Amino acid sequence: MRLHLPFGKKTLECDVPDENILEILEPRHALLEGTAEEIMEQALGNPIGSPTLKEIIKPGEKVAVLTSDITRPCPSKEVLPPLLEKLREAGIADSDITIIFALGSHRPHTEEEMRYLVGDEIFEGYRCIDHDPSDCVNLGTTASGTPVDIFRPVVEVDRRICVGNIEFHYFAGYSGGAKAIFPGVSTIEAIQANHRMMLEEGSRTGNNKGNPVRDDLEEIGRFIRIDFTFNVILDQDKRIIHAVAGDYIEAYRAGCQSLDALGKIPIGDRADIVIVSAGGFPKDINVYQAQKALDNAVCAARSGGVVIWVASCGEGLGSRTFSDWIKEARKPEDLIERVKNGFQLGGHKAAAIALALEKASIFLVSDLEDEVVRSFFVEPVENLEKAVEKALAMTGPGAKIIVMPAGGSTLPVLADRW
């Protein structure tokens, strides 16, 4: 079988013996109910748990539209136009709208990147700014002790709309919903306080019920109003296949159910070898982002098996703290112990990789230097063919292989737990 795996903005290919292939796990194909434009129009015209935007927003009000940054796959240049048209129909002037990129803990954008995200017409016609974690207002503290620090321009407007895509998240359950505002446009301290719960029971991929991370961030509604949310679901080719709009919890939950129907894939048994692509750019822009696919892949690997992780990581690790933690660790267990004793954003990604290493050996095919890969205790391999060859040598010629071409969008679930 000839494998074709996304890698950055290109594709890696490799032959694998047919008899070794156990399953090719990919998200199910949605039955499209129209074009992307029609799908989004349908969602905006029929909000879940909420009136329409025209019924909510009044002429003259100031509106903040929070959307994803360059590390996320959300196609803002496609998602924003129908939303902005609805605001125009509600009597909102373009000058009263600010589009804010929710950076979370990520680096600021260049002007070129902002233009790429929203398109020239929107960039030139609207105020487009990055969230600045140094300019936040404290609105209180959640029940879990997380400071509710929100970017001042978001606090000072009349209306707030959260935009993004819904995909699996390795401890918040899913992306999307309130995550765009909290901790999306918050402080590093708030993000760390929320994410410190990643090791608690319930904080896992594809779980909203009793998930302390998600429960914490959704408390935001007690402190500041989220007027509307607009989320899309993408297929592995990054095309819009579903959309939800309306209440930031109710509509988001409906979107998660739709994602589950597409992306939670039952497997009969775990494999000796799992070959996983993070999904190409931007999902493999750096190790920080590509780790999510690794976490999903481990769910499909037997204990002591091998995961071949395919991710370009052209921008490196993606976090200075990540780098600092791995420099100071002598073994993977040091990272796990450190995150338990003192959570630090960036370091938590290193700890997540260490947790994966407890379950399987990990080979990484990337554009990183070998010494960088070894620094976080993963084995670098020069190409996909060599990685498969080495994995088969470790697990035996009869090893069973699961392939996940879109690892960030595919969550393997044992059939007996389905």
Sequence and secondary structure as in RCSB ss.txt:
>XXXX:A:sequence
MRLHLPFGKKTLECDVPDENILEILEPRHALLEGTAEEIMEQALGNPIGSPTLKEIIKPGEKVAVLTSDITRPCP
SKEVLPPLLEKLREAGIADSDITIIFALGSHRPHTEEEMRYLVGDEIFEGYRCIDHDPSDCVNLGTTASGTPVDI
FRPVVEVDRRICVGNIEFHYFAGYSGGAKAIFPGVSTIEAIQANHRMMLEEGSRTGNNKGNPVRDDLEEIGRFIR
IDFTFNVILDQDKRIIHAVAGDYIEAYRAGCQSLDALGKIPIGDRADIVIVSAGGFPKDINVYQAQKALDNAVCA
ARSGGVVIWVASCGEGLGSRTFSDWIKEARKPEDLIERVKNGFQLGGHKAAAIALALEKASIFLVSDLEDEVVRS
FFVEPVENLEKAVEKALAMTGPGAKIIVMPAGGSTLPVLADRW
>XXXX:A:secstr
 EEEEEETTEEEEEE  GGGEEEE         S HHHHHHHHHHS BSS  HHHH  TT  EEEEEE TTS   
HHHHHHHHHHHHHHTT  GGGEEEEEE TTS    HHHHHHHH HHHHHHSEEEE  TTSEEEEEE TTS EEEE
EHHHHSSSEEEEEEE  EETTTEES GGGGTTTTTS HHHHHHHHGGGGSTT STT  TT HHHHHHGGGGGTS 
  EEEEEEE TT  EEEEEEESTTHHHHHHHHHHHHHHEEEESS EEEEEEE  STTTTSSHHHHHHHHHHHHTT
EEEEEEEEEE   TTTTS HHHHHHHHH SSHHHHHHHHHHS  TTHHHHHHHHHHHTTEEEEEESSS HHHHHH
TT EE SSHHHHHHHHHHHH TT  EEEETTGGG EEEEGGG 
